[in-house]
Amino acid sequence: MSAFTQLLRTNRNYRYTWAGQVVSEVGDHFNNIAVLSLAMTHKDPGLVVTFVFLSRAVSMLGAGPIAGVLLDRLNRKHVMMASDAVRAIIALGFIFCIQHPNDWLMYGLSALLMFASPFFTSGRASILPAIATPEELHTANTVTQTTSWASLTIGAFLGAEGVAKAGYEWAFVYNALSFVISLLCISQLRRVGGFRPPDSRKKQTKTGFAQYRDGLNYMRATPLVAAVAMISLGWASGGGAAQILFSLFGEKVFHAGASGIGIIWGFAGIGLLIGGTIAHWLGPRLSFKGYKRTIPIVYVIHGGSYVLFSQMPTIEWACVFIAISRAAVAISAVLNFSQLLHHVEDRFRGRVFATLESLTWSMMMISMMSAGTATLRYSPRTIGAVSGIISSTTALFWWWADWRGKLPEPPMQAVTAGEDEEVKAEPPLAS
């Protein structure tokens, strides 16, 4: 914990970024619990939940290319602030879902909220090497990811209790206010030269589509980046079903209502925190070869534990195994992301991280749609077991690629955090 607290104490830019993240992500999970609870009151809750997440996935797929190009063209800080402002307005709109219970309104607002998300989340990933020194970067990555998971835990527990006791309105209002606070925090970031990526000041001769295609070519030509993208797709092929199954297990399998949904999500968050802590300790001690060998092991643990979660007779045992499953996912996520932060070129970071988000969500969309359709014929336990098995198959791809020597270590990129002072006036674009 000393490395975590030292980073927050000594790095002003990261401290503001982290503060905004905490508030906004807790608000996100208040929103999730409220929306999912509303969905469970409808006639076909499994299908409604499916379409809520499907609408989010479709919008994420469309937003990824746009967000990636803009983050590599513009000041990333300003793009993140714009995302927060838009999300605050959209979050308030969910209040109309209470007053006018219309499925399509819920789907539309969910889609808009998710469309605005990668402009912030991919931007945060892109600026991380610019606000953390090389020595701080692994810790900064771990803190960022474990904070997301801690927010999941806190937001799930508090959101479930708050919705049960105070109603839906306050959850949506808090979500909107959280984005405003995040915007104010991000506005305080300072760095010499600002947060524009290299070459972004030059006159652009390529269209946005051509620039996005360049990003895809870069990912394809860098084996590590391509492998992380593929393994993320493998996880999402089974992991997308969890977005639906957690609600069904809480409400329909264990008959625990909104509190049941919150408890399962909460224990998933606890597992992620444990895994993040293990990954932070493990990362500096692993060579690149050791890292490659660790990834398939944790994916097998993840898939196996997920199968056991789906078969447990009580919610208590189910929570134990979902925590183990998510701990394994967290180890993989932190280690993979640290590798990307050290190896992806700055000029491509926005496109790489936004593409990874959109690819993962597109596969989750297919998984969610399949799981939602399957609820019409199969039990949640059967769907959960199949999802866990599918997720484990990712390990086979990674093992094969490593065995064939297709995962060489790419060149390390220079990582230099700028001084804590932003240039007030930026020079004009080169002609």
C-alpha positions in Angstrom: 0.0 0.0 0.0 3.0 2.3 0.5 3.5 2.6 -3.2 -0.1 3.5 -3.7 -0.2 6.2 -1.1 3.1 7.6 -2.2 1.8 7.9 -5.8 -1.3 9.7 -4.6 0.6 12.0 -2.2 3.4 13.0 -4.6 1.8 13.0 -8.1 -0.6 15.9 -8.3 -1.9 15.1 -11.8 -2.5 11.5 -11.0 -4.2 12.5 -7.7 -6.8 14.6 -9.5 -7.3 11.9 -12.2 -7.9 9.4 -9.5 -10.3 11.5 -7.5 -12.4 12.1 -10.5 -12.4 8.4 -11.3 -13.5 7.4 -7.8 -16.5 9.7 -7.8 -17.7 9.1 -11.3 -17.3 5.3 -11.3 -19.2 4.9 -8.0 -21.9 6.9 -9.7 -21.8 4.6 -12.7 -22.6 1.6 -10.5 -25.4 3.5 -8.8 -26.8 3.9 -12.3 -26.3 0.3 -13.2 -28.1 -1.1 -10.1 -31.0 1.3 -10.6 -31.4 0.6 -14.3 -31.1 -3.2 -13.8 -33.6 -3.1 -10.9 -36.0 -1.1 -13.1 -35.5 -3.7 -15.9 -36.3 -6.5 -13.5 -39.8 -5.1 -12.9 -40.8 -5.6 -16.6 -42.7 -8.6 -18.0 -39.6 -10.3 -19.6 -36.7 -9.1 -17.4 -34.1 -11.3 -19.0 -34.8 -9.8 -22.4 -35.0 -6.3 -21.1 -31.7 -6.6 -19.3 -30.3 -8.1 -22.5 -31.4 -5.2 -24.6 -30.1 -2.7 -22.1 -26.6 -4.1 -22.4 -27.0 -4.7 -26.1 -27.8 -1.0 -26.6 -24.7 -0.2 -24.6 -22.5 -2.6 -26.6 -23.8 -1.3 -30.0 -23.1 2.3 -29.1 -19.6 1.4 -27.7 -18.8 -0.3 -31.0 -19.7 2.8 -32.9 -18.0 5.2 -30.5 -14.6 3.4 -30.4 -13.3 4.4 -33.8 -14.4 8.0 -33.4 -13.0 8.3 -29.9 -9.7 6.8 -30.9 -9.1 9.1 -33.8 -10.1 12.3 -31.8 -7.9 11.3 -28.8 -4.9 11.0 -31.2 -5.8 14.3 -32.9 -6.9 16.6 -30.1 -6.0 17.6 -26.6 -6.9 14.4 -24.7 -7.7 16.4 -21.5 -10.3 18.5 -23.3 -11.9 15.4 -24.9 -12.2 13.8 -21.5 -13.9 16.9 -20.1 -16.4 17.1 -22.9 -17.2 13.4 -22.3 -18.0 14.2 -18.6 -20.2 17.1 -19.5 -22.3 15.1 -22.0 -22.6 12.2 -19.6 -23.9 14.4 -16.8 -26.8 15.6 -19.0 -27.6 12.1 -20.2 -27.5 10.6 -16.7 -30.2 13.0 -15.5 -32.4 11.8 -18.4 -32.9 8.4 -16.7 -35.3 10.1 -14.3 -37.8 10.1 -17.1 -37.6 6.2 -17.2 -39.2 6.3 -13.7 -41.9 8.7 -14.7 -42.5 7.2 -18.1 -41.6 3.4 -17.9 -40.8 2.9 -21.6 -38.3 0.2 -22.6 -37.1 2.1 -25.6 -36.3 5.2 -23.5 -34.2 3.1 -21.2 -32.4 1.5 -24.2 -31.8 4.9 -25.9 -30.4 6.6 -22.8 -28.2 3.6 -22.0 -26.8 3.7 -25.6 -26.1 7.5 -25.4 -24.4 7.2 -22.0 -22.1 4.4 -23.2 -21.4 6.2 -26.5 -19.8 9.0 -24.5 -17.8 6.7 -22.3 -14.8 5.7 -24.4 -13.9 9.4 -25.0 -13.1 9.5 -21.3 -11.9 6.0 -20.4 -9.6 5.6 -23.5 -8.4 9.1 -22.9 -7.5 8.3 -19.3 -5.5 5.3 -20.5 -3.8 7.3 -23.2 -2.5 10.1 -20.8 -1.4 7.7 -18.0 2.2 7.5 -19.3 2.2 11.3 -19.6 1.4 11.8 -15.9 3.3 9.0 -14.3 7.1 8.4 -14.4 8.4 5.1 -15.7 8.9 4.0 -12.1 5.3 4.9 -11.2 3.6 3.5 -14.3 2.9 0.0 -13.1 1.6 1.3 -9.8 -0.5 3.9 -11.5 -2.0 1.3 -13.8 -2.7 -1.0 -10.8 -4.3 1.8 -8.8 -6.4 2.9 -11.8 -7.8 -0.6 -12.4 -8.2 -1.5 -8.8 -10.0 1.8 -8.3 -12.5 0.8 -11.0 -13.1 -2.5 -9.2 -13.3 -0.9 -5.8 -15.8 1.5 -7.2 -17.7 -1.5 -8.5 -17.8 -3.0 -5.0 -18.8 0.2 -3.2 -21.2 1.3 -5.9 -22.9 -2.1 -6.0 -23.3 -2.4 -2.3 -24.4 1.3 -1.7 -26.4 1.4 -4.9 -28.4 -1.6 -4.0 -29.1 -0.4 -0.5 -29.9 3.1 -1.7 -32.3 2.0 -4.4 -34.0 -0.3 -2.0 -34.4 2.5 0.7 -34.5 5.8 -1.2 -35.7 5.0 -4.7 -34.3 5.4 -8.1 -34.2 9.2 -8.5 -31.4 9.9 -6.1 -29.2 7.3 -7.8 -29.6 9.0 -11.2 -29.0 12.5 -9.7 -25.8 11.3 -7.9 -24.6 9.8 -11.2 -25.0 13.1 -13.0 -23.3 15.0 -10.2 -20.4 12.6 -10.2 -19.6 13.4 -13.8 -19.6 17.1 -13.0 -17.1 16.5 -10.2 -15.0 14.4 -12.5 -15.0 17.2 -15.1 -13.7 19.7 -12.4 -11.0 17.3 -11.4 -9.8 16.7 -14.9 -9.8 20.4 -15.6 -7.0 20.7 -12.9 -4.5 18.6 -14.8 -1.3 20.5 -15.8 1.6 19.4 -18.0 4.2 21.3 -20.0 3.1 20.9 -23.6 -0.4 19.9 -22.7 -1.9 16.6 -23.5 -1.8 16.5 -27.3 -0.2 13.4 -28.7 2.9 13.6 -31.0 2.3 14.9 -34.5 -1.2 16.1 -33.7 -0.2 19.7 -34.3 0.8 19.0 -37.8 -1.7 19.6 -40.6 -3.9 16.5 -41.0 -3.8 15.2 -44.6 -5.7 11.9 -43.9 -9.3 11.4 -43.2 -10.5 10.1 -39.8 -11.2 6.7 -41.4 -7.7 6.5 -42.8 -6.2 7.4 -39.5 -8.3 4.7 -37.8 -7.1 2.2 -40.4 -3.5 3.1 -39.6 -4.3 2.3 -36.0 -5.6 -1.1 -36.9 -2.6 -1.8 -39.1 -0.3 -0.9 -36.1 -2.2 -3.3 -33.9 -2.0 -6.0 -36.5 1.7 -5.5 -37.0 2.5 -5.6 -33.2 2.0 -9.2 -32.0 1.6 -8.4 -28.3 -1.1 -5.8 -29.0 -2.9 -8.2 -31.4 -2.6 -11.0 -28.8 -4.0 -8.9 -26.0 -6.9 -8.0 -28.3 -7.6 -11.6 -29.1 -7.5 -12.8 -25.5 -9.8 -9.9 -24.5 -12.3 -11.2 -27.2 -12.0 -14.7 -25.8 -12.9 -13.4 -22.3 -15.8 -11.3 -23.6 -17.2 -14.3 -25.5 -18.2 -15.8 -22.2 -17.9 -12.7 -19.9 -20.7 -10.8 -21.7 -23.2 -13.3 -20.4 -22.2 -12.3 -16.8 -23.8 -8.9 -17.3 -27.2 -10.6 -17.6 -26.6 -13.6 -15.4 -25.7 -11.6 -12.3 -29.1 -10.0 -12.3 -30.9 -13.3 -13.0 -29.0 -15.1 -10.3 -29.7 -12.4 -7.7 -33.4 -12.1 -8.6 -34.5 -15.4 -10.0 -32.1 -18.1 -8.8 -31.4 -16.9 -5.2 -34.6 -14.8 -4.9 -32.7 -12.0 -3.2 -34.0 -9.0 -5.2 -32.0 -5.9 -5.8 -29.9 -6.7 -2.8 -29.0 -10.0 -4.3 -27.8 -8.3 -7.5 -25.7 -5.9 -5.5 -24.2 -8.7 -3.4 -23.1 -10.7 -6.4 -21.7 -7.6 -8.1 -20.0 -6.6 -4.9 -18.2 -9.9 -4.4 -17.1 -9.8 -8.0 -15.6 -6.4 -7.1 -13.9 -7.8 -4.1 -12.3 -10.6 -6.2 -11.1 -8.0 -8.6 -9.5 -6.0 -5.8 -7.7 -9.1 -4.5 -6.5 -10.0 -8.0 -5.3 -6.4 -8.6 -3.2 -6.5 -5.4 -1.7 -9.8 -6.5 -0.9 -8.4 -9.9 0.8 -5.3 -8.5 3.1 -7.5 -6.4 3.6 -10.0 -9.3 4.2 -7.6 -12.2 7.7 -6.3 -11.3 8.9 -9.8 -10.5 7.9 -11.3 -13.8 10.1 -11.4 -16.9 8.3 -11.0 -20.2 8.6 -14.8 -20.6 7.1 -15.2 -17.1 4.3 -12.8 -17.9 3.4 -14.8 -21.1 3.2 -18.1 -19.0 1.0 -16.5 -16.3 -1.8 -15.3 -18.6 -3.2 -18.7 -19.7 -3.0 -20.1 -16.1 -5.2 -17.3 -14.7 -7.7 -17.7 -17.6 -8.1 -21.4 -16.8 -8.7 -20.5 -13.1 -11.2 -17.8 -14.2 -13.3 -20.1 -16.4 -13.3 -23.0 -14.0 -14.3 -20.8 -11.0 -17.1 -19.3 -13.1 -18.5 -22.8 -13.9 -18.5 -23.5 -10.2 -20.2 -20.2 -9.4 -23.1 -21.2 -11.7 -23.7 -24.5 -9.9 -23.6 -23.4 -6.3 -26.7 -24.1 -4.3 -26.5 -20.9 -2.1 -25.7 -17.3 -2.8 -22.8 -17.4 -0.2 -20.9 -20.1 -2.1 -21.7 -18.5 -5.4 -20.1 -15.3 -4.2 -16.9 -17.2 -3.1 -16.4 -18.6 -6.6 -17.3 -15.5 -8.5 -14.7 -13.7 -6.4 -12.1 -16.2 -7.3 -13.0 -16.0 -11.0 -12.8 -12.2 -11.0 -9.5 -12.3 -9.1 -8.0 -14.3 -12.0 -9.4 -11.8 -14.5 -7.9 -8.9 -12.6 -4.4 -10.4 -12.6 -4.6 -10.8 -16.4 -6.0 -7.3 -16.9 -3.4 -5.5 -14.8 -0.5 -7.4 -16.4 -1.8 -7.0 -19.9 -2.4 -3.3 -19.5 1.0 -2.6 -18.0 2.6 -4.3 -21.0 0.5 -2.1 -23.4 1.4 1.1 -21.5 5.1 0.4 -21.8 5.0 -0.8 -25.4 2.3 1.1 -27.4 3.6 4.2 -29.2 2.0 7.5 -27.9 0.8 8.5 -31.3 -1.4 5.4 -31.5 -2.5 5.1 -27.9 -6.0 6.6 -28.3 -6.8 4.3 -31.3 -5.3 1.2 -29.6 -7.2 1.6 -26.3 -10.4 2.7 -27.9 -10.3 -0.2 -30.3 -9.7 -2.6 -27.5 -12.7 -1.3 -25.7 -14.9 -1.5 -28.8 -13.7 -4.9 -29.8 -14.4 -6.2 -26.3 -17.8 -4.7 -26.2 -18.7 -6.0 -29.6 -17.9 -9.6 -28.5 -19.8 -8.9 -25.2 -22.7 -7.8 -27.3 -22.8 -11.2 -29.1 -22.4 -13.0 -25.8 -25.1 -11.0 -24.1 -27.5 -11.5 -27.0 -26.9 -15.2 -27.0 -27.3 -15.5 -23.3 -30.5 -13.4 -23.3 -32.0 -15.5 -26.0 -30.9 -18.7 -24.2 -32.9 -17.6 -21.1 -36.0 -18.4 -23.0 -35.1 -22.1 -23.1 -32.3 -22.8 -20.6 -31.7 -22.1 -17.0 -29.2 -19.5 -15.8 -27.1 -22.3 -14.3 -26.7 -24.0 -17.6 -25.9 -20.7 -19.4 -23.3 -19.8 -16.7 -21.6 -23.2 -17.0 -21.3 -22.8 -20.8 -20.1 -19.2 -20.5 -17.3 -20.3 -18.1 -16.1 -23.0 -20.4 -16.1 -20.7 -23.4 -14.0 -18.1 -21.5 -11.4 -20.7 -20.6 -10.7 -21.5 -24.3 -8.8 -18.2 -24.5 -5.9 -19.9 -22.8 -5.5 -22.3 -25.7 -5.0 -19.4 -28.1 -2.3 -17.8 -25.9 -0.5 -21.1 -25.2 -0.4 -21.9 -28.9 0.9 -18.4 -29.9 3.6 -18.5 -27.2 4.6 -22.1 -28.1 5.0 -21.1 -31.7 7.1 -18.1 -30.8 4.5 -15.6 -32.1 4.6 -13.4 -29.1 8.0 -11.6 -29.1 8.5 -8.7 -26.8 8.1 -5.4 -28.8 10.4 -2.4 -28.3 9.9 -0.5 -25.1 8.6 3.0 -25.6 10.1 6.1 -23.9 7.8 7.0 -21.0 8.3 10.4 -19.7 5.9 12.3 -17.5 5.9 16.0 -18.2 6.4 18.6 -15.5 3.3 19.6 -13.5 2.5 22.7 -15.4 0.5 23.0 -18.6 1.5 25.5 -21.3 -1.3 28.1 -21.5 -0.9 29.0 -25.1 -0.4 26.2 -27.7 1.4 27.0 -30.9 -0.6 26.9 -34.1 -0.8 23.8 -36.3 2.2 23.5 -38.7 1.3 24.4 -42.2 
